Amino acid sequence: MTTSSLTLNNRIKLFIAQWMVKLGRLTHDDFTKAELQALLSDVFPYVFSLDIPIGTGTVNVLEGNITFDNENNRIGIQCLASLKVEIAKTTVYRAHVVIALSAQPHYDVSAKTLYLTKLSTDAITLVNDDYALLRDTQFLLTKLFPKHVNTLFGAPLKSALSLFTAGTSDVASNYLQVYLSGSKQAVLDYHKPKIDLAIKTHLTQQDLSHTMRHEHWRELLFSRLGKSVRVEDNVLRFYLV
């Protein structure tokens, strides 16, 4: 594997490191949170949509921070995201949420690629801040049924929705009932399974892998001599022997 893409200084470092491995003086190389964080610089922000019964839902993932779980050998990422739901072209719900994801690192020696496997969404947590918004019952009815609002108060929600949803009132009624509870947490809880599914649908194997780069001498070293990867001592440890 060529070293032509390396500077002279880095070729010397690579040469010395290879000899240290052969002599048993170097057994592993550690990548810190900060170094892994740098690999995420081009990932954020990104936006994905939610499939909801009425209106449109979007999640804008603003930023993410690397975490380590030494005991369970998992790399985590804490993502700050904004969740917004619009009905009749009006925002009826918005909130900041923290989405905690984690995965297990696995190194494929033949492909010289680090994969993140067994992806899971560990938590989706509401952030109570000034960004949070939940429209009340009167606003929803006024917005959805402006011509009928005076006659709708006190009427069953299902009957009211039949004016608007044309055959899907059961689904729409159940959905809007969550908003009428007045609980930001209840609305988030309803969307959690959809957020989880959307994230996992959005992420591809390419997003969850990293092939060792020839222009980085430490990665080139590992592509030549690397054996396995594990989360230990709050670093991602690349074993060379």
C-alpha positions as CSV (number, residue, x, y, z in Angstrom):
1,M,0.0,0.0,0.0
2,T,1.6,3.3,-1.1
3,T,2.7,6.1,1.1
4,S,3.0,8.6,-1.7
5,S,0.1,10.7,-0.3
6,L,2.0,11.2,3.0
7,T,4.4,14.0,3.8
8,L,8.0,13.1,4.5
9,N,7.5,13.7,8.2
10,N,4.5,11.4,8.3
11,R,6.3,8.7,6.4
12,I,9.0,8.7,9.0
13,K,6.3,8.4,11.8
14,L,4.7,5.5,9.9
15,F,8.1,3.7,9.5
16,I,8.9,4.1,13.2
17,A,5.5,3.0,14.3
18,Q,5.7,-0.2,12.1
19,W,9.0,-1.1,13.7
20,M,7.6,-0.4,17.2
21,V,4.7,-2.8,16.5
22,K,7.2,-5.5,15.3
23,L,9.2,-5.1,18.4
24,G,6.2,-5.3,20.7
25,R,6.6,-1.7,21.9
26,L,3.3,-0.5,20.3
27,T,0.2,-2.6,20.7
28,H,-2.6,-0.2,20.0
29,D,-3.5,3.3,18.9
30,D,-6.2,5.4,20.6
31,F,-8.6,7.8,19.0
32,T,-10.2,10.3,21.3
33,K,-13.7,11.8,21.3
34,A,-12.3,15.0,19.9
35,E,-10.7,13.2,16.9
36,L,-13.8,11.2,16.2
37,Q,-15.9,14.4,16.6
38,A,-13.9,15.9,13.8
39,L,-15.2,13.2,11.4
40,L,-18.7,14.5,12.0
41,S,-18.0,18.0,10.9
42,D,-19.8,17.5,7.5
43,V,-22.7,15.4,8.8
44,F,-24.8,18.2,10.5
45,P,-27.2,19.6,10.1
46,Y,-29.5,17.3,8.2
47,V,-33.3,17.2,8.0
48,F,-35.8,14.3,7.6
49,S,-39.6,14.2,7.5
50,L,-42.1,12.3,9.7
51,D,-45.1,10.4,8.4
52,I,-48.0,11.8,10.4
53,P,-51.8,11.5,9.9
54,I,-52.4,15.3,9.4
55,G,-50.0,18.0,8.3
56,T,-46.3,17.6,8.0
57,G,-43.6,16.8,10.5
58,T,-39.9,17.5,10.2
59,V,-36.9,16.8,12.4
60,N,-33.8,19.0,11.9
61,V,-30.8,17.4,13.5
62,L,-28.6,20.3,14.4
63,E,-25.5,18.8,16.0
64,G,-24.1,15.7,17.6
65,N,-21.5,14.9,20.3
66,I,-19.6,11.6,20.6
67,T,-19.9,9.6,23.8
68,F,-18.3,6.3,24.9
69,D,-19.8,3.4,26.9
70,N,-16.8,1.4,28.0
71,E,-18.7,-1.3,29.8
72,N,-20.8,-2.2,26.8
73,N,-18.3,-1.5,24.1
74,R,-20.5,1.1,22.4
75,I,-20.0,4.4,20.7
76,G,-22.8,6.9,21.3
77,I,-23.8,10.2,19.8
78,Q,-26.0,12.7,21.6
79,C,-27.9,14.7,18.9
80,L,-29.7,18.0,19.5
81,A,-32.6,18.3,17.1
82,S,-35.7,20.5,16.5
83,L,-39.0,18.8,16.0
84,K,-41.8,20.7,14.2
85,V,-45.3,19.8,13.2
86,E,-47.4,22.0,10.9
87,I,-51.1,21.6,10.3
88,A,-52.9,23.8,7.8
89,K,-49.6,25.6,7.1
90,T,-49.3,26.6,10.7
91,T,-46.9,25.4,13.3
92,V,-48.9,23.6,16.0
93,Y,-45.9,22.0,17.8
94,R,-42.2,22.5,18.1
95,A,-39.6,21.4,20.5
96,H,-35.9,20.8,20.9
97,V,-35.2,17.2,21.7
98,V,-32.0,15.2,22.5
99,I,-31.7,12.0,20.5
100,A,-29.2,9.5,22.0
101,L,-28.0,6.9,19.6
102,S,-25.4,4.2,20.1
103,A,-23.7,1.4,18.1
104,Q,-21.0,-1.2,18.5
105,P,-17.7,-0.8,16.6
106,H,-16.5,-3.7,14.4
107,Y,-13.4,-3.7,12.3
108,D,-13.4,-5.7,9.0
109,V,-9.7,-6.5,8.4
110,S,-10.2,-7.5,4.8
111,A,-12.2,-4.4,3.9
112,K,-10.0,-2.2,6.1
113,T,-13.1,-0.5,7.3
114,L,-14.6,0.3,10.7
115,Y,-18.3,-0.4,10.9
116,L,-20.8,0.7,13.5
117,T,-23.2,-2.2,14.1
118,K,-26.3,-2.9,16.3
119,L,-27.5,0.6,16.0
120,S,-30.1,1.6,18.7
121,T,-32.0,4.7,19.7
122,D,-31.4,4.7,23.4
123,A,-33.5,7.8,24.4
124,I,-35.4,10.8,22.9
125,T,-35.7,13.5,25.5
126,L,-37.7,16.7,25.5
127,V,-35.8,19.9,26.2
128,N,-37.9,22.5,28.0
129,D,-36.7,25.8,26.7
130,D,-38.1,29.0,25.0
131,Y,-38.3,27.2,21.6
132,A,-41.0,24.9,22.8
133,L,-44.5,25.5,21.5
134,L,-47.9,23.7,21.7
135,R,-51.0,25.3,20.4
136,D,-54.1,25.0,22.6
137,T,-57.5,23.5,21.7
138,Q,-59.1,26.8,20.7
139,F,-56.3,27.7,18.4
140,L,-56.4,24.3,16.6
141,L,-60.2,24.4,16.1
142,T,-60.0,28.0,14.9
143,K,-57.2,27.2,12.5
144,L,-58.7,24.0,11.2
145,F,-62.4,25.1,11.0
146,P,-62.5,28.9,10.8
147,K,-66.0,29.0,9.4
148,H,-67.5,26.6,11.9
149,V,-65.5,27.4,15.1
150,N,-68.5,28.9,17.0
151,T,-70.5,25.7,16.6
152,L,-67.6,23.3,17.3
153,F,-66.9,24.0,20.9
154,G,-68.5,21.3,22.9
155,A,-69.0,19.1,19.9
156,P,-67.3,15.7,19.8
157,L,-63.9,16.0,18.3
158,K,-64.6,13.1,15.9
159,S,-67.7,14.9,14.5
160,A,-65.7,18.1,14.1
161,L,-62.9,16.4,12.3
162,S,-65.3,14.7,9.8
163,L,-65.6,18.2,8.3
164,F,-61.9,18.3,7.7
165,T,-60.6,14.8,7.2
166,A,-63.1,13.3,4.7
167,G,-63.1,9.7,5.6
168,T,-60.0,9.5,7.8
169,S,-61.5,11.1,10.9
170,D,-60.7,8.1,13.2
171,V,-57.0,8.4,12.5
172,A,-57.0,12.2,12.5
173,S,-59.0,12.3,15.7
174,N,-56.7,10.0,17.6
175,Y,-53.7,12.1,16.4
176,L,-55.2,15.5,17.3
177,Q,-56.3,14.2,20.7
178,V,-52.7,14.0,21.7
179,Y,-52.4,17.7,21.1
180,L,-55.6,18.5,22.9
181,S,-54.1,17.0,26.1
182,G,-51.9,20.1,26.3
183,S,-48.8,18.0,27.1
184,K,-45.6,18.7,25.1
185,Q,-44.2,15.4,26.5
186,A,-47.3,13.4,25.3
187,V,-46.9,14.8,21.8
188,L,-43.2,13.8,21.8
189,D,-44.0,10.3,23.1
190,Y,-46.4,9.8,20.2
191,H,-43.7,10.7,17.7
192,K,-40.9,8.7,19.3
193,P,-41.5,5.5,17.3
194,K,-41.7,7.5,14.0
195,I,-38.5,9.5,14.9
196,D,-36.7,6.2,15.6
197,L,-37.8,4.6,12.3
198,A,-37.0,7.8,10.3
199,I,-33.5,8.0,11.8
200,K,-32.7,4.3,11.0
201,T,-34.2,4.6,7.5
202,H,-32.1,7.7,6.9
203,L,-28.8,6.2,8.0
204,T,-27.2,3.9,5.5
205,Q,-24.3,1.5,5.9
206,Q,-22.0,4.1,4.3
207,D,-23.0,6.6,7.1
208,L,-22.1,4.0,9.7
209,S,-18.7,3.1,8.3
210,H,-15.2,4.6,7.8
211,T,-12.6,3.1,5.5
212,M,-9.0,3.8,6.6
213,R,-7.5,6.6,4.6
214,H,-4.1,6.4,3.0
215,E,-3.4,10.1,3.5
216,H,-3.5,9.7,7.3
217,W,-0.5,7.9,8.6
218,R,-2.2,6.5,11.7
219,E,-5.1,5.1,9.6
220,L,-2.6,3.7,7.0
221,L,-0.7,2.0,9.9
222,F,-3.9,0.4,11.1
223,S,-5.0,-0.6,7.6
224,R,-1.7,-2.6,7.4
225,L,-1.5,-4.1,10.8
226,G,-4.8,-3.5,12.6
227,K,-6.7,-6.4,14.1
228,S,-9.7,-5.2,16.1
229,V,-11.4,-2.1,17.6
230,R,-12.9,-1.7,21.0
231,V,-14.2,1.1,23.3
232,E,-12.0,1.2,26.4
233,D,-10.8,3.9,28.8
234,N,-13.0,6.5,27.2
235,V,-11.2,6.2,23.8
236,L,-11.8,4.1,20.6
237,R,-8.8,1.7,20.9
238,F,-7.4,0.2,17.7
239,Y,-5.5,-3.0,18.4
240,L,-2.4,-3.6,16.2
241,V,-1.6,-7.1,17.6
